[in-house]
Amino acid sequence: MTWQLIKDAILGKEQDFTSLSLKTAIFVLAIPMILEMMMESAFAVVDIFFVAKLGEYAVATVGLTEAVIVLTYAIGFGISMAATALISRRFGEKEYEEAGTATFQLLLVGGIVSIFLGVGGWIFAEDLLRVMGAEESVVSSGTTYAKIVFAGNTAIMLLFLINGAFRGAGQAHHAMRSLWIANGLNIVLDPLLIFGIGSWDGFGLDGAAIATTFGRSVGVLYQLYHLFNGKHKLKILRRNLHVKWETIRKIIDLSLGGMGQFLIDSISWVALTRMNAEFGSAALAGYTIAFRVLIFTILPAWGLSGAAATLVGQNLGAKEVGRAEKAVWLTARYNVIFMASVTGIYLLFNQQLAGFFTDIPEVRDVAAKGLWVIVLGYVFFAIGMVLTQAFNGAGDTRTPAWINIGVLLCMEVPLAYFLAFPMGMQYTGIFIAIAICHSFHALVSLYFFRKGRWKTMQV
């Protein structure tokens, strides 16, 4: 029975998640979502593994570029949340044609926005690196890398939002496969394009940007094929190809809350990265490596949490409010078990994990300390992830955004600054602030979830 469920989840057998048993529904949804996020986390780790071979300036360039491109991630995340909320609600109501029309509006909004961001990023890449505090050696060696990454905005945006639609429809296997294709290509191409082969020396750091952009673009082509081939419940047919302003307004309204969540989170991250830059390239490189390693477990946990978003949206659409709430608590329990199990690994093997990516002692020590400190809040992180996804699946994207403003912007950034500079703890203070504030974030989310406003949202 278990193997059959795993097979159905990976191969993509379409299910009715408003009637399937909750344990089975979470299992079937979570497997492809976890596998999807594992590939995404593997991509992050593999990418930094190869880039680290080029030295601390290359790693610093990647860290600073990602800190800037978070604007694209924020908008993509926002539209993705709108996609999951809209499509899951329509599927719960069994309004499949409306779901197709909504998906076309999502493509219009995301595509247009991403083009503007891509052009702006290409033009101002060098200036953006300087604003982030990059040393001149980082600017001179990393500007082309940043331009290529910024130019790939459209692929990033479409991957986000189409996968959000797939998840809302319960077709998490398509989201999984698109990222496996995108990141699988990146993993294969990274060493080839960075270091070359035979007598060809490769493109160096720029090769990493080319590999990433190409892989993501192929992943988007896979997504579009399955949206337009008419073989699944979520499909875009000729009759869906029209502008529907009411739906676009809904997308913008829902996206603003999702963008706010990610943007505030990202502004906090940018501020922390900027603080770390004050302690030199070695501290910045160690900080970047620590986060890449942590992502290896955070993203699968986020994938498991995604099951809550789909189940909440579809069950609210089917008027099964109690079932939606029960799905959240059950998913949270599974996520806590997962995050607790990996906490011990990081506590025991932080030095070895950091040493796998760099043999520079100073960089390794910073990364190891980051791993040890931040995972102390992992169990709380697990609950917060599920509750945030539950809000978003219900279409209540604004509550998590306000929580992010209060905790991450108004609490985390000042606390990190206080501990790092006046208290003289440097990067250790930043790591402590992250562990404390993200744990508190989960407790605040729990308070608002129990108030129940998310149950009354109209999407």
Summary of the structure (lengths in Angstrom):
residues: 459
radius of gyration: 21.1
end to end distance: 35.8
largest distance: 64.5
contacts: 1825
relative contact order: 0.13
helix: 85%
strand: 0%
